[in-house]
């Protein structure tokens, strides 16, 4: 069966890329022929393209400030290294920048899967985008939602009827967060299961295929901060002082008191290597939490203000609530970082993984 995945694969974001790669690999293990439908609208692409020197003010700043030249050079390096990683590790189908292009010339596959990521969150898609409800799919093709995320408990009122009408036409639907299950179940007309994010469908060893081991000689704390959070910064600085360990993080500019060079220009495989070697992880990223769990690193998660429910849902389901902090002031002792029963954690994930893969097999 030829299966096309529609997701935010073109976002230069470690979580978005790794969940796409993980779903592609899982489909291969199920003997499907997977590809990623290369739908990359401007609303996604423009977030990651190298900024243009299209005004006199920008050109003057570039010419007059060394720091600006260094900043732009690193953005270019990151962009090209990330593009190379995507091209080498994802099997792409087509090249579509607009919904109209996709609708007029679909890839002609047997089945389409939308998900994971927040593919049903109109804040990320510039409003209601028919591509992410598979409205382009040929009539004979299966339509599946795997771990689709709304990013909230309910669809926004102005788009609710459009999503509801579209979801009723799917062959199988699952969601990533329990918080949205009731809303999507109502739209689909029957109960919708909650399944794992694709990154958790694979064993840790399977990521060795793309992982690049870290070459850093020093021990370090890894901070993966998607949303700037002053409380998280204070907690990480405090941890650095207590442990004597420096920090590595994903941004260009210095954020913490004691930092090693950042991993801003590193591609997803290198990020995995950095995560594997970290002594501690502090994050407000869902996938930062996921890969802390996969690599069994001591970690603390502080919730993202807009998308934190998916992190809290996962940690509660795994019985790992102690790793969750609402405020740095709630930090009590280093035991909150420790994963105590690693074998038990693997068993819990294994059971959830089996159920999620069973959904995919049945849907296909």
One Martini backbone bead per residue (centre of mass of N, CA, C, O) as a GRO file, in nm:
protein
  364
    1UNK     BB    1   0.093   0.038   0.025
    2UNK     BB    2   0.045   0.372  -0.059
    3UNK     BB    3   0.165   0.628   0.171
    4UNK     BB    4   0.062   0.954   0.277
    5UNK     BB    5   0.200   1.226   0.455
    6UNK     BB    6   0.044   1.493   0.649
    7UNK     BB    7   0.248   1.766   0.760
    8UNK     BB    8   0.514   1.957   0.935
    9UNK     BB    9   0.794   1.871   0.785
   10UNK     BB   10   0.918   2.174   0.696
   11UNK     BB   11   0.982   2.231   0.972
   12UNK     BB   12   1.252   2.373   1.169
   13UNK     BB   13   1.180   2.122   1.384
   14UNK     BB   14   1.251   1.863   1.569
   15UNK     BB   15   0.971   1.743   1.627
   16UNK     BB   16   0.849   1.752   1.341
   17UNK     BB   17   1.065   1.576   1.204
   18UNK     BB   18   1.070   1.321   1.396
   19UNK     BB   19   0.770   1.243   1.364
   20UNK     BB   20   0.786   1.193   1.062
   21UNK     BB   21   1.010   0.980   1.058
   22UNK     BB   22   0.871   0.779   1.253
   23UNK     BB   23   0.621   0.724   1.077
   24UNK     BB   24   0.769   0.625   0.830
   25UNK     BB   25   0.911   0.384   0.972
   26UNK     BB   26   0.657   0.241   1.075
   27UNK     BB   27   0.530   0.189   0.796
   28UNK     BB   28   0.759   0.008   0.697
   29UNK     BB   29   0.716  -0.211   0.923
   30UNK     BB   30   0.412  -0.254   0.784
   31UNK     BB   31   0.468  -0.275   0.460
   32UNK     BB   32   0.470  -0.004   0.352
   33UNK     BB   33   0.475   0.287   0.116
   34UNK     BB   34   0.618   0.565   0.219
   35UNK     BB   35   0.536   0.920   0.228
   36UNK     BB   36   0.573   1.274   0.180
   37UNK     BB   37   0.374   1.528   0.139
   38UNK     BB   38   0.494   1.821  -0.031
   39UNK     BB   39   0.351   2.039   0.179
   40UNK     BB   40   0.454   2.402   0.165
   41UNK     BB   41   0.348   2.662   0.287
   42UNK     BB   42   0.423   2.986   0.355
   43UNK     BB   43   0.347   2.985   0.662
   44UNK     BB   44   0.593   2.790   0.708
   45UNK     BB   45   0.845   2.873   0.537
   46UNK     BB   46   0.883   3.177   0.639
   47UNK     BB   47   0.996   3.093   0.929
   48UNK     BB   48   1.290   2.957   0.789
   49UNK     BB   49   1.398   3.149   0.611
   50UNK     BB   50   1.622   3.349   0.483
   51UNK     BB   51   1.666   3.659   0.532
   52UNK     BB   52   1.616   3.947   0.359
   53UNK     BB   53   1.784   4.222   0.187
   54UNK     BB   54   1.507   4.443   0.120
   55UNK     BB   55   1.644   4.687   0.275
   56UNK     BB   56   1.834   4.948   0.370
   57UNK     BB   57   1.840   4.884   0.674
   58UNK     BB   58   1.937   4.590   0.647
   59UNK     BB   59   2.197   4.647   0.490
   60UNK     BB   60   2.328   4.834   0.696
   61UNK     BB   61   2.333   4.635   0.933
   62UNK     BB   62   2.505   4.422   0.786
   63UNK     BB   63   2.758   4.614   0.722
   64UNK     BB   64   2.797   4.747   1.029
   65UNK     BB   65   2.747   4.451   1.170
   66UNK     BB   66   2.890   4.169   1.277
   67UNK     BB   67   2.659   4.032   1.435
   68UNK     BB   68   2.469   4.019   1.186
   69UNK     BB   69   2.647   3.842   1.007
   70UNK     BB   70   2.661   3.604   1.200
   71UNK     BB   71   2.359   3.549   1.225
   72UNK     BB   72   2.305   3.494   0.918
   73UNK     BB   73   2.509   3.268   0.880
   74UNK     BB   74   2.369   3.069   1.079
   75UNK     BB   75   2.100   3.056   0.932
   76UNK     BB   76   2.213   2.937   0.671
   77UNK     BB   77   2.338   2.686   0.789
   78UNK     BB   78   2.082   2.569   0.909
   79UNK     BB   79   1.910   2.556   0.656
   80UNK     BB   80   2.097   2.367   0.483
   81UNK     BB   81   2.122   2.134   0.687
   82UNK     BB   82   1.820   2.077   0.714
   83UNK     BB   83   1.757   2.023   0.418
   84UNK     BB   84   1.946   1.782   0.391
   85UNK     BB   85   1.809   1.603   0.599
   86UNK     BB   86   1.532   1.586   0.466
   87UNK     BB   87   1.626   1.473   0.186
   88UNK     BB   88   1.771   1.210   0.315
   89UNK     BB   89   1.505   1.107   0.524
   90UNK     BB   90   1.274   1.186   0.319
   91UNK     BB   91   1.001   1.081   0.131
   92UNK     BB   92   0.893   1.253  -0.144
   93UNK     BB   93   0.576   1.401  -0.273
   94UNK     BB   94   0.605   1.634  -0.460
   95UNK     BB   95   0.522   2.008  -0.506
   96UNK     BB   96   0.348   2.210  -0.266
   97UNK     BB   97   0.232   2.550  -0.194
   98UNK     BB   98  -0.072   2.490  -0.255
   99UNK     BB   99  -0.389   2.378  -0.243
  100UNK     BB  100  -0.448   2.388  -0.549
  101UNK     BB  101  -0.213   2.209  -0.641
  102UNK     BB  102  -0.306   1.957  -0.483
  103UNK     BB  103  -0.595   1.929  -0.597
  104UNK     BB  104  -0.504   1.918  -0.915
  105UNK     BB  105  -0.232   1.713  -0.822
  106UNK     BB  106  -0.235   1.441  -0.692
  107UNK     BB  107  -0.034   1.158  -0.608
  108UNK     BB  108  -0.186   0.874  -0.620
  109UNK     BB  109  -0.275   0.711  -0.363
  110UNK     BB  110  -0.409   0.476  -0.129
  111UNK     BB  111  -0.314   0.663   0.122
  112UNK     BB  112  -0.388   0.896   0.398
  113UNK     BB  113  -0.201   1.079   0.653
  114UNK     BB  114  -0.282   1.276   0.929
  115UNK     BB  115  -0.001   1.360   1.104
  116UNK     BB  116   0.078   1.488   1.353
  117UNK     BB  117   0.042   1.736   1.523
  118UNK     BB  118  -0.118   2.065   1.471
  119UNK     BB  119  -0.321   2.015   1.207
  120UNK     BB  120  -0.601   2.130   1.378
  121UNK     BB  121  -0.462   2.423   1.403
  122UNK     BB  122  -0.541   2.733   1.271
  123UNK     BB  123  -0.296   2.897   1.384
  124UNK     BB  124  -0.084   2.719   1.196
  125UNK     BB  125  -0.270   2.740   0.902
  126UNK     BB  126  -0.426   3.009   0.847
  127UNK     BB  127  -0.662   2.847   0.914
  128UNK     BB  128  -0.857   2.672   0.706
  129UNK     BB  129  -0.700   2.374   0.571
  130UNK     BB  130  -0.778   2.122   0.348
  131UNK     BB  131  -0.514   1.951   0.353
  132UNK     BB  132  -0.555   1.863   0.676
  133UNK     BB  133  -0.836   1.695   0.566
  134UNK     BB  134  -0.795   1.554   0.282
  135UNK     BB  135  -0.958   1.701   0.029
  136UNK     BB  136  -0.767   1.578  -0.218
  137UNK     BB  137  -0.845   1.299  -0.213
  138UNK     BB  138  -0.915   1.033  -0.359
  139UNK     BB  139  -1.193   0.840  -0.352
  140UNK     BB  140  -1.029   0.556  -0.310
  141UNK     BB  141  -0.891   0.669  -0.070
  142UNK     BB  142  -0.768   0.663   0.227
  143UNK     BB  143  -0.857   0.819   0.558
  144UNK     BB  144  -0.622   0.925   0.811
  145UNK     BB  145  -0.586   0.985   1.163
  146UNK     BB  146  -0.275   1.043   1.338
  147UNK     BB  147  -0.238   1.210   1.616
  148UNK     BB  148  -0.413   1.444   1.614
  149UNK     BB  149  -0.404   1.805   1.669
  150UNK     BB  150  -0.567   2.097   1.815
  151UNK     BB  151  -0.430   2.252   2.081
  152UNK     BB  152  -0.710   2.183   2.222
  153UNK     BB  153  -1.032   2.100   2.317
  154UNK     BB  154  -1.144   2.289   2.080
  155UNK     BB  155  -1.274   2.412   1.819
  156UNK     BB  156  -1.312   2.681   1.665
  157UNK     BB  157  -1.612   2.817   1.601
  158UNK     BB  158  -1.557   2.915   1.292
  159UNK     BB  159  -1.453   2.588   1.220
  160UNK     BB  160  -1.622   2.348   1.328
  161UNK     BB  161  -1.801   2.256   1.084
  162UNK     BB  162  -1.566   2.194   0.891
  163UNK     BB  163  -1.433   1.972   1.058
  164UNK     BB  164  -1.676   1.791   1.103
  165UNK     BB  165  -1.738   1.730   0.804
  166UNK     BB  166  -1.455   1.611   0.735
  167UNK     BB  167  -1.424   1.381   0.954
  168UNK     BB  168  -1.671   1.204   0.852
  169UNK     BB  169  -1.483   1.103   0.589
  170UNK     BB  170  -1.326   0.915   0.752
  171UNK     BB  171  -1.197   0.593   0.831
  172UNK     BB  172  -0.984   0.704   1.057
  173UNK     BB  173  -0.945   0.810   1.412
  174UNK     BB  174  -0.694   0.997   1.595
  175UNK     BB  175  -0.536   1.115   1.895
  176UNK     BB  176  -0.300   1.266   2.121
  177UNK     BB  177  -0.514   1.405   2.319
  178UNK     BB  178  -0.751   1.376   2.563
  179UNK     BB  179  -0.867   1.674   2.554
  180UNK     BB  180  -0.984   1.615   2.235
  181UNK     BB  181  -1.160   1.354   2.215
  182UNK     BB  182  -1.455   1.453   2.247
  183UNK     BB  183  -1.467   1.647   2.006
  184UNK     BB  184  -1.381   1.440   1.782
  185UNK     BB  185  -1.592   1.223   1.840
  186UNK     BB  186  -1.836   1.399   1.770
  187UNK     BB  187  -1.750   1.450   1.475
  188UNK     BB  188  -1.718   1.134   1.389
  189UNK     BB  189  -1.947   0.949   1.566
  190UNK     BB  190  -1.712   0.816   1.740
  191UNK     BB  191  -1.481   0.679   1.911
  192UNK     BB  192  -1.160   0.816   1.995
  193UNK     BB  193  -0.841   0.743   2.009
  194UNK     BB  194  -0.549   0.746   2.203
  195UNK     BB  195  -0.223   0.817   2.086
  196UNK     BB  196   0.091   0.816   2.003
  197UNK     BB  197   0.345   0.970   1.932
  198UNK     BB  198   0.559   0.875   1.686
  199UNK     BB  199   0.826   0.887   1.859
  200UNK     BB  200   0.702   0.637   2.051
  201UNK     BB  201   0.707   0.393   1.829
  202UNK     BB  202   1.009   0.385   1.899
  203UNK     BB  203   1.300   0.274   1.972
  204UNK     BB  204   1.594   0.395   2.063
  205UNK     BB  205   1.776   0.230   1.858
  206UNK     BB  206   1.630   0.339   1.593
  207UNK     BB  207   1.777   0.629   1.607
  208UNK     BB  208   2.066   0.547   1.506
  209UNK     BB  209   2.020   0.605   1.200
  210UNK     BB  210   2.036   0.945   1.271
  211UNK     BB  211   2.230   0.964   1.486
  212UNK     BB  212   2.469   1.198   1.637
  213UNK     BB  213   2.721   1.203   1.823
  214UNK     BB  214   2.852   1.375   2.062
  215UNK     BB  215   3.161   1.593   2.086
  216UNK     BB  216   3.147   1.669   2.366
  217UNK     BB  217   3.349   1.681   2.660
  218UNK     BB  218   3.148   1.801   2.836
  219UNK     BB  219   2.940   1.837   3.074
  220UNK     BB  220   2.567   1.886   3.070
  221UNK     BB  221   2.296   2.105   3.029
  222UNK     BB  222   1.982   2.075   2.874
  223UNK     BB  223   1.804   2.335   2.699
  224UNK     BB  224   1.452   2.325   2.585
  225UNK     BB  225   1.330   2.636   2.467
  226UNK     BB  226   1.055   2.746   2.299
  227UNK     BB  227   0.951   2.929   2.531
  228UNK     BB  228   0.991   3.203   2.689
  229UNK     BB  229   1.110   3.154   3.041
  230UNK     BB  230   1.205   3.292   3.334
  231UNK     BB  231   1.168   3.050   3.526
  232UNK     BB  232   1.342   2.854   3.367
  233UNK     BB  233   1.602   3.016   3.372
  234UNK     BB  234   1.634   3.020   3.681
  235UNK     BB  235   1.644   2.714   3.719
  236UNK     BB  236   1.891   2.656   3.536
  237UNK     BB  237   2.090   2.838   3.685
  238UNK     BB  238   2.065   2.691   3.955
  239UNK     BB  239   2.157   2.413   3.854
  240UNK     BB  240   2.437   2.506   3.758
  241UNK     BB  241   2.540   2.586   4.038
  242UNK     BB  242   2.491   2.319   4.194
  243UNK     BB  243   2.657   2.130   3.973
  244UNK     BB  244   2.870   2.291   3.775
  245UNK     BB  245   2.715   2.304   3.503
  246UNK     BB  246   2.674   2.367   3.192
  247UNK     BB  247   2.498   2.509   2.911
  248UNK     BB  248   2.275   2.404   2.654
  249UNK     BB  249   2.122   2.557   2.356
  250UNK     BB  250   1.910   2.671   2.067
  251UNK     BB  251   2.014   2.956   2.063
  252UNK     BB  252   2.213   3.204   1.965
  253UNK     BB  253   2.191   3.360   2.207
  254UNK     BB  254   2.253   3.442   2.518
  255UNK     BB  255   2.081   3.324   2.831
  256UNK     BB  256   2.294   3.211   3.023
  257UNK     BB  257   2.553   3.225   3.249
  258UNK     BB  258   2.652   2.910   3.169
  259UNK     BB  259   2.785   2.862   2.847
  260UNK     BB  260   2.783   2.685   2.571
  261UNK     BB  261   2.766   2.624   2.269
  262UNK     BB  262   2.522   2.604   2.064
  263UNK     BB  263   2.259   2.409   1.864
  264UNK     BB  264   2.140   2.583   1.625
  265UNK     BB  265   2.284   2.428   1.358
  266UNK     BB  266   2.157   2.164   1.421
  267UNK     BB  267   2.035   1.870   1.346
  268UNK     BB  268   1.830   1.617   1.451
  269UNK     BB  269   2.058   1.405   1.491
  270UNK     BB  270   2.229   1.588   1.680
  271UNK     BB  271   2.019   1.634   1.896
  272UNK     BB  272   2.012   1.341   1.992
  273UNK     BB  273   2.307   1.337   2.089
  274UNK     BB  274   2.270   1.559   2.304
  275UNK     BB  275   2.049   1.418   2.467
  276UNK     BB  276   2.198   1.150   2.539
  277UNK     BB  277   2.441   1.318   2.707
  278UNK     BB  278   2.282   1.444   2.917
  279UNK     BB  279   2.254   1.506   3.256
  280UNK     BB  280   2.032   1.730   3.201
  281UNK     BB  281   1.680   1.838   3.162
  282UNK     BB  282   1.528   2.145   3.043
  283UNK     BB  283   1.172   2.199   2.964
  284UNK     BB  284   0.885   2.325   2.727
  285UNK     BB  285   0.881   2.066   2.549
  286UNK     BB  286   0.739   1.794   2.429
  287UNK     BB  287   0.991   1.666   2.277
  288UNK     BB  288   1.182   1.709   2.509
  289UNK     BB  289   1.033   1.509   2.688
  290UNK     BB  290   1.034   1.257   2.507
  291UNK     BB  291   1.357   1.236   2.478
  292UNK     BB  292   1.408   1.207   2.776
  293UNK     BB  293   1.257   0.936   2.792
  294UNK     BB  294   1.398   0.770   2.572
  295UNK     BB  295   1.698   0.846   2.712
  296UNK     BB  296   1.675   0.859   3.023
  297UNK     BB  297   1.676   1.154   3.137
  298UNK     BB  298   1.709   1.386   3.353
  299UNK     BB  299   1.396   1.575   3.422
  300UNK     BB  300   1.221   1.888   3.343
  301UNK     BB  301   0.883   2.021   3.313
  302UNK     BB  302   0.758   2.315   3.159
  303UNK     BB  303   0.490   2.470   3.054
  304UNK     BB  304   0.339   2.563   2.787
  305UNK     BB  305   0.101   2.808   2.748
  306UNK     BB  306  -0.048   2.661   2.481
  307UNK     BB  307   0.081   2.330   2.477
  308UNK     BB  308   0.090   2.180   2.771
  309UNK     BB  309  -0.121   1.945   2.777
  310UNK     BB  310   0.045   1.722   2.630
  311UNK     BB  311   0.254   1.692   2.857
  312UNK     BB  312   0.070   1.632   3.099
  313UNK     BB  313  -0.075   1.391   2.978
  314UNK     BB  314   0.174   1.209   2.944
  315UNK     BB  315   0.284   1.211   3.240
  316UNK     BB  316   0.026   1.100   3.370
  317UNK     BB  317   0.009   0.833   3.203
  318UNK     BB  318   0.317   0.753   3.312
  319UNK     BB  319   0.362   0.847   3.615
  320UNK     BB  320   0.538   1.161   3.588
  321UNK     BB  321   0.455   1.421   3.766
  322UNK     BB  322   0.727   1.507   3.915
  323UNK     BB  323   0.846   1.646   3.639
  324UNK     BB  324   0.632   1.867   3.692
  325UNK     BB  325   0.634   2.229   3.647
  326UNK     BB  326   0.483   2.542   3.706
  327UNK     BB  327   0.722   2.634   3.905
  328UNK     BB  328   1.035   2.688   4.026
  329UNK     BB  329   0.936   2.698   4.332
  330UNK     BB  330   0.855   2.377   4.325
  331UNK     BB  331   1.137   2.306   4.366
  332UNK     BB  332   1.301   2.068   4.590
  333UNK     BB  333   1.466   1.827   4.436
  334UNK     BB  334   1.666   1.609   4.245
  335UNK     BB  335   1.446   1.376   4.235
  336UNK     BB  336   1.266   1.513   4.008
  337UNK     BB  337   1.461   1.409   3.771
  338UNK     BB  338   1.433   1.113   3.830
  339UNK     BB  339   1.429   0.793   3.684
  340UNK     BB  340   1.347   0.518   3.868
  341UNK     BB  341   1.159   0.316   3.669
  342UNK     BB  342   1.265   0.213   3.375
  343UNK     BB  343   1.131  -0.059   3.323
  344UNK     BB  344   0.840   0.036   3.375
  345UNK     BB  345   0.838   0.253   3.157
  346UNK     BB  346   0.882   0.063   2.916
  347UNK     BB  347   0.621  -0.099   2.961
  348UNK     BB  348   0.417   0.131   2.931
  349UNK     BB  349   0.504   0.214   2.647
  350UNK     BB  350   0.472  -0.063   2.512
  351UNK     BB  351   0.164  -0.078   2.546
  352UNK     BB  352   0.096   0.186   2.396
  353UNK     BB  353   0.238   0.108   2.133
  354UNK     BB  354   0.070  -0.139   2.059
  355UNK     BB  355  -0.203   0.012   2.037
  356UNK     BB  356  -0.114   0.217   1.817
  357UNK     BB  357  -0.029   0.010   1.599
  358UNK     BB  358  -0.303  -0.130   1.583
  359UNK     BB  359  -0.451   0.110   1.469
  360UNK     BB  360  -0.287   0.133   1.208
  361UNK     BB  361  -0.340  -0.150   1.096
  362UNK     BB  362  -0.648  -0.129   1.086
  363UNK     BB  363  -0.666   0.127   0.910
  364UNK     BB  364  -0.495  -0.002   0.665
   0.00000   0.00000   0.00000
